[in-house]
């Protein structure tokens, strides 16, 4: 019998918190548009704008990596 005096107010407190969170979410517009986020994955993103590449400093010395020096390595056509 003593546990009901603890569990009943605890259950009412949890229910009040849940109702309060629901009211807060409804007032702040969390439920305004439920369809757009679900279908947003189906739309293509806009193409990123291409900006001019920053100029690279011209170097008189070039380094050759092992991948560049390997004559058996083929580049995809």
N, CA, C and O atoms as a GROMACS GRO file, in nm:
protein
  308
    1UNK      N    1   0.081  -0.120   0.000
    1UNK     CA    2   0.000   0.000   0.000
    1UNK      C    3   0.086   0.126   0.000
    1UNK      O    4   0.048   0.229  -0.056
    2UNK      N    5   0.203   0.115   0.065
    2UNK     CA    6   0.290   0.233   0.070
    2UNK      C    7   0.349   0.266  -0.067
    2UNK      O    8   0.377   0.382  -0.097
    3UNK      N    9   0.367   0.164  -0.151
    3UNK     CA   10   0.425   0.190  -0.283
    3UNK      C   11   0.331   0.268  -0.373
    3UNK      O   12   0.376   0.341  -0.461
    4UNK      N   13   0.201   0.254  -0.352
    4UNK     CA   14   0.108   0.329  -0.435
    4UNK      C   15   0.115   0.478  -0.405
    4UNK      O   16   0.087   0.561  -0.491
    5UNK      N   17   0.152   0.512  -0.281
    5UNK     CA   18   0.168   0.653  -0.246
    5UNK      C   19   0.291   0.714  -0.311
    5UNK      O   20   0.301   0.837  -0.323
    6UNK      N   21   0.384   0.631  -0.353
    6UNK     CA   22   0.503   0.678  -0.424
    6UNK      C   23   0.481   0.672  -0.575
    6UNK      O   24   0.512   0.768  -0.647
    7UNK      N   25   0.427   0.561  -0.623
    7UNK     CA   26   0.415   0.540  -0.767
    7UNK      C   27   0.307   0.628  -0.831
    7UNK      O   28   0.326   0.674  -0.944
    8UNK      N   29   0.197   0.652  -0.764
    8UNK     CA   30   0.091   0.733  -0.822
    8UNK      C   31   0.136   0.878  -0.845
    8UNK      O   32   0.117   0.929  -0.955
    9UNK      N   33   0.194   0.946  -0.746
    9UNK     CA   34   0.244   1.081  -0.776
    9UNK      C   35   0.357   1.082  -0.880
    9UNK      O   36   0.367   1.174  -0.960
   10UNK      N   37   0.441   0.978  -0.878
   10UNK     CA   38   0.548   0.971  -0.977
   10UNK      C   39   0.491   0.956  -1.117
   10UNK      O   40   0.539   1.019  -1.211
   11UNK      N   41   0.389   0.872  -1.134
   11UNK     CA   42   0.326   0.854  -1.264
   11UNK      C   43   0.257   0.982  -1.309
   11UNK      O   44   0.263   1.017  -1.427
   12UNK      N   45   0.192   1.052  -1.217
   12UNK     CA   46   0.127   1.179  -1.252
   12UNK      C   47   0.231   1.284  -1.291
   12UNK      O   48   0.207   1.364  -1.382
   13UNK      N   49   0.344   1.285  -1.223
   13UNK     CA   50   0.451   1.380  -1.257
   13UNK      C   51   0.506   1.352  -1.397
   13UNK      O   52   0.527   1.444  -1.475
   14UNK      N   53   0.529   1.225  -1.428
   14UNK     CA   54   0.580   1.189  -1.560
   14UNK      C   55   0.478   1.223  -1.668
   14UNK      O   56   0.515   1.272  -1.775
   15UNK      N   57   0.351   1.198  -1.642
   15UNK     CA   58   0.247   1.232  -1.739
   15UNK      C   59   0.238   1.384  -1.759
   15UNK      O   60   0.220   1.430  -1.872
   16UNK      N   61   0.251   1.460  -1.652
   16UNK     CA   62   0.247   1.606  -1.663
   16UNK      C   63   0.366   1.658  -1.744
   16UNK      O   64   0.352   1.752  -1.823
   17UNK      N   65   0.482   1.598  -1.724
   17UNK     CA   66   0.600   1.638  -1.802
   17UNK      C   67   0.580   1.606  -1.949
   17UNK      O   68   0.615   1.687  -2.035
   18UNK      N   69   0.524   1.489  -1.980
   18UNK     CA   70   0.499   1.451  -2.119
   18UNK      C   71   0.399   1.545  -2.184
   18UNK      O   72   0.418   1.586  -2.299
   19UNK      N   73   0.292   1.580  -2.114
   19UNK     CA   74   0.193   1.673  -2.170
   19UNK      C   75   0.257   1.810  -2.188
   19UNK      O   76   0.232   1.877  -2.288
   20UNK      N   77   0.337   1.854  -2.094
   20UNK     CA   78   0.405   1.983  -2.106
   20UNK      C   79   0.499   1.987  -2.225
   20UNK      O   80   0.504   2.088  -2.296
   21UNK      N   81   0.573   1.880  -2.249
   21UNK     CA   82   0.662   1.875  -2.365
   21UNK      C   83   0.584   1.874  -2.496
   21UNK      O   84   0.626   1.935  -2.594
   22UNK      N   85   0.470   1.806  -2.497
   22UNK     CA   86   0.387   1.806  -2.617
   22UNK      C   87   0.332   1.945  -2.647
   22UNK      O   88   0.334   1.989  -2.762
   23UNK      N   89   0.284   2.014  -2.544
   23UNK     CA   90   0.232   2.150  -2.562
   23UNK      C   91   0.343   2.242  -2.610
   23UNK      O   92   0.321   2.324  -2.699
   24UNK      N   93   0.461   2.231  -2.551
   24UNK     CA   94   0.574   2.314  -2.594
   24UNK      C   95   0.607   2.288  -2.741
   24UNK      O   96   0.628   2.382  -2.818
   25UNK      N   97   0.612   2.160  -2.782
   25UNK     CA   98   0.645   2.127  -2.920
   25UNK      C   99   0.539   2.177  -3.017
   25UNK      O  100   0.572   2.222  -3.127
   26UNK      N  101   0.412   2.171  -2.977
   26UNK     CA  102   0.305   2.218  -3.064
   26UNK      C  103   0.309   2.370  -3.079
   26UNK      O  104   0.283   2.423  -3.187
   27UNK      N  105   0.341   2.440  -2.972
   27UNK     CA  106   0.346   2.587  -2.978
   27UNK      C  107   0.466   2.639  -3.056
   27UNK      O  108   0.458   2.745  -3.118
   28UNK      N  109   0.576   2.567  -3.053
   28UNK     CA  110   0.696   2.615  -3.123
   28UNK      C  111   0.703   2.570  -3.268
   28UNK      O  112   0.802   2.597  -3.336
   29UNK      N  113   0.600   2.500  -3.316
   29UNK     CA  114   0.594   2.466  -3.457
   29UNK      C  115   0.665   2.339  -3.495
   29UNK      O  116   0.700   2.321  -3.612
   30UNK      N  117   0.689   2.250  -3.402
   30UNK     CA  118   0.758   2.126  -3.434
   30UNK      C  119   0.675   2.033  -3.522
   30UNK      O  120   0.731   1.948  -3.590
   31UNK      N  121   0.544   2.048  -3.521
   31UNK     CA  122   0.456   1.961  -3.598
   31UNK      C  123   0.396   2.030  -3.719
   31UNK      O  124   0.299   1.980  -3.776
   32UNK      N  125   0.450   2.144  -3.760
   32UNK     CA  126   0.391   2.220  -3.870
   32UNK      C  127   0.402   2.148  -4.005
   32UNK      O  128   0.304   2.140  -4.078
   33UNK      N  129   0.518   2.096  -4.038
   33UNK     CA  130   0.538   2.033  -4.168
   33UNK      C  131   0.604   1.898  -4.147
   33UNK      O  132   0.725   1.889  -4.127
   34UNK      N  133   0.523   1.793  -4.152
   34UNK     CA  134   0.575   1.659  -4.128
   34UNK      C  135   0.611   1.587  -4.257
   34UNK      O  136   0.679   1.485  -4.252
   35UNK      N  137   0.567   1.637  -4.373
   35UNK     CA  138   0.589   1.566  -4.498
   35UNK      C  139   0.718   1.606  -4.568
   35UNK      O  140   0.784   1.520  -4.627
   36UNK      N  141   0.754   1.731  -4.565
   36UNK     CA  142   0.871   1.777  -4.640
   36UNK      C  143   1.001   1.710  -4.596
   36UNK      O  144   1.078   1.668  -4.682
   37UNK      N  145   1.030   1.697  -4.467
   37UNK     CA  146   1.156   1.629  -4.431
   37UNK      C  147   1.160   1.484  -4.478
   37UNK      O  148   1.268   1.430  -4.504
   38UNK      N  149   1.045   1.420  -4.488
   38UNK     CA  150   1.044   1.279  -4.530
   38UNK      C  151   1.076   1.264  -4.678
   38UNK      O  152   1.137   1.164  -4.716
   39UNK      N  153   1.037   1.358  -4.762
   39UNK     CA  154   1.063   1.346  -4.905
   39UNK      C  155   1.183   1.428  -4.950
   39UNK      O  156   1.218   1.427  -5.068
   40UNK      N  157   1.246   1.499  -4.858
   40UNK     CA  158   1.363   1.581  -4.894
   40UNK      C  159   1.477   1.495  -4.946
   40UNK      O  160   1.557   1.541  -5.027
   41UNK      N  161   1.486   1.372  -4.901
   41UNK     CA  162   1.593   1.283  -4.944
   41UNK      C  163   1.578   1.248  -5.092
   41UNK      O  164   1.676   1.210  -5.156
   42UNK      N  165   1.459   1.260  -5.147
   42UNK     CA  166   1.436   1.223  -5.286
   42UNK      C  167   1.479   1.331  -5.385
   42UNK      O  168   1.497   1.302  -5.503
   43UNK      N  169   1.496   1.454  -5.339
   43UNK     CA  170   1.533   1.564  -5.428
   43UNK      C  171   1.684   1.574  -5.438
   43UNK      O  172   1.756   1.552  -5.341
   44UNK      N  173   1.731   1.609  -5.558
   44UNK     CA  174   1.874   1.629  -5.577
   44UNK      C  175   1.916   1.760  -5.514
   44UNK      O  176   1.839   1.856  -5.508
   45UNK      N  177   2.037   1.762  -5.467
   45UNK     CA  178   2.093   1.885  -5.414
   45UNK      C  179   2.126   1.978  -5.529
   45UNK      O  180   2.146   1.933  -5.642
   46UNK      N  181   2.132   2.105  -5.501
   46UNK     CA  182   2.174   2.200  -5.603
   46UNK      C  183   2.322   2.177  -5.632
   46UNK      O  184   2.398   2.136  -5.545
   47UNK      N  185   2.359   2.203  -5.757
   47UNK     CA  186   2.499   2.190  -5.794
   47UNK      C  187   2.580   2.293  -5.718
   47UNK      O  188   2.540   2.410  -5.710
   48UNK      N  189   2.693   2.254  -5.663
   48UNK     CA  190   2.775   2.352  -5.592
   48UNK      C  191   2.834   2.451  -5.691
   48UNK      O  192   2.869   2.415  -5.803
   49UNK      N  193   2.846   2.572  -5.650
   49UNK     CA  194   2.904   2.675  -5.736
   49UNK      C  195   3.053   2.651  -5.747
   49UNK      O  196   3.123   2.628  -5.648
   50UNK      N  197   3.099   2.658  -5.869
   50UNK     CA  198   3.242   2.638  -5.890
   50UNK      C  199   3.310   2.774  -5.886
   50UNK      O  200   3.274   2.867  -5.959
   51UNK      N  201   3.406   2.783  -5.802
   51UNK     CA  202   3.482   2.907  -5.792
   51UNK      C  203   3.618   2.884  -5.857
   51UNK      O  204   3.664   2.771  -5.872
   52UNK      N  205   3.678   2.991  -5.895
   52UNK     CA  206   3.810   2.981  -5.957
   52UNK      C  207   3.908   2.928  -5.854
   52UNK      O  208   3.909   2.970  -5.739
   53UNK      N  209   3.990   2.836  -5.898
   53UNK     CA  210   4.090   2.779  -5.808
   53UNK      C  211   4.196   2.884  -5.778
   53UNK      O  212   4.235   2.960  -5.867
   54UNK      N  213   4.242   2.889  -5.656
   54UNK     CA  214   4.347   2.986  -5.625
   54UNK      C  215   4.474   2.951  -5.700
   54UNK      O  216   4.507   2.834  -5.718
   55UNK      N  217   4.545   3.052  -5.744
   55UNK     CA  218   4.667   3.025  -5.821
   55UNK      C  219   4.769   2.953  -5.734
   55UNK      O  220   4.788   2.985  -5.617
   56UNK      N  221   4.834   2.855  -5.794
   56UNK     CA  222   4.938   2.783  -5.721
   56UNK      C  223   5.072   2.842  -5.759
   56UNK      O  224   5.095   2.878  -5.874
   57UNK      N  225   5.158   2.851  -5.664
   57UNK     CA  226   5.290   2.908  -5.697
   57UNK      C  227   5.368   2.814  -5.787
   57UNK      O  228   5.375   2.693  -5.763
   58UNK      N  229   5.426   2.869  -5.890
   58UNK     CA  230   5.504   2.788  -5.985
   58UNK      C  231   5.637   2.754  -5.920
   58UNK      O  232   5.708   2.840  -5.869
   59UNK      N  233   5.667   2.629  -5.924
   59UNK     CA  234   5.790   2.583  -5.862
   59UNK      C  235   5.883   2.530  -5.972
   59UNK      O  236   5.838   2.463  -6.065
   60UNK      N  237   6.010   2.561  -5.961
   60UNK     CA  238   6.104   2.515  -6.063
   60UNK      C  239   6.144   2.370  -6.038
   60UNK      O  240   6.190   2.302  -6.129
   61UNK      N  241   6.126   2.323  -5.916
   61UNK     CA  242   6.161   2.184  -5.887
   61UNK      C  243   6.031   2.105  -5.872
   61UNK      O  244   5.937   2.148  -5.807
   62UNK      N  245   6.030   1.990  -5.933
   62UNK     CA  246   5.913   1.903  -5.922
   62UNK      C  247   5.956   1.775  -5.853
   62UNK      O  248   6.067   1.726  -5.873
   63UNK      N  249   5.869   1.723  -5.773
   63UNK     CA  250   5.899   1.599  -5.704
   63UNK      C  251   5.820   1.488  -5.769
   63UNK      O  252   5.706   1.508  -5.811
   64UNK      N  253   5.881   1.372  -5.777
   64UNK     CA  254   5.815   1.256  -5.836
   64UNK      C  255   5.785   1.158  -5.725
   64UNK      O  256   5.875   1.117  -5.650
   65UNK      N  257   5.661   1.120  -5.714
   65UNK     CA  258   5.624   1.022  -5.613
   65UNK      C  259   5.644   0.883  -5.670
   65UNK      O  260   5.664   0.866  -5.790
   66UNK      N  261   5.638   0.784  -5.583
   66UNK     CA  262   5.657   0.648  -5.630
   66UNK      C  263   5.543   0.605  -5.720
   66UNK      O  264   5.562   0.522  -5.809
   67UNK      N  265   5.424   0.660  -5.701
   67UNK     CA  266   5.312   0.625  -5.788
   67UNK      C  267   5.334   0.682  -5.928
   67UNK      O  268   5.298   0.618  -6.027
   68UNK      N  269   5.394   0.801  -5.936
   68UNK     CA  270   5.422   0.860  -6.066
   68UNK      C  271   5.538   0.789  -6.135
   68UNK      O  272   5.542   0.781  -6.258
   69UNK      N  273   5.631   0.737  -6.058
   69UNK     CA  274   5.749   0.677  -6.115
   69UNK      C  275   5.725   0.531  -6.155
   69UNK      O  276   5.808   0.475  -6.226
   70UNK      N  277   5.617   0.469  -6.113
   70UNK     CA  278   5.590   0.330  -6.144
   70UNK      C  279   5.536   0.318  -6.287
   70UNK      O  280   5.424   0.362  -6.313
   71UNK      N  281   5.611   0.260  -6.378
   71UNK     CA  282   5.565   0.251  -6.517
   71UNK      C  283   5.454   0.149  -6.536
   71UNK      O  284   5.382   0.154  -6.636
   72UNK      N  285   5.438   0.055  -6.442
   72UNK     CA  286   5.334  -0.047  -6.458
   72UNK      C  287   5.198   0.001  -6.410
   72UNK      O  288   5.096  -0.062  -6.437
   73UNK      N  289   5.197   0.110  -6.341
   73UNK     CA  290   5.070   0.162  -6.292
   73UNK      C  291   4.996   0.231  -6.406
   73UNK      O  292   5.051   0.316  -6.475
   74UNK      N  293   4.870   0.193  -6.424
   74UNK     CA  294   4.791   0.248  -6.533
   74UNK      C  295   4.684   0.340  -6.476
   74UNK      O  296   4.627   0.314  -6.370
   75UNK      N  297   4.658   0.444  -6.547
   75UNK     CA  298   4.551   0.535  -6.507
   75UNK      C  299   4.423   0.492  -6.577
   75UNK      O  300   4.428   0.446  -6.691
   76UNK      N  301   4.309   0.507  -6.510
   76UNK     CA  302   4.183   0.466  -6.576
   76UNK      C  303   4.154   0.555  -6.696
   76UNK      O  304   4.177   0.676  -6.693
   77UNK      N  305   4.103   0.493  -6.801
   77UNK     CA  306   4.075   0.567  -6.924
   77UNK      C  307   3.940   0.630  -6.920
   77UNK      O  308   3.900   0.696  -7.016
   0.00000   0.00000   0.00000
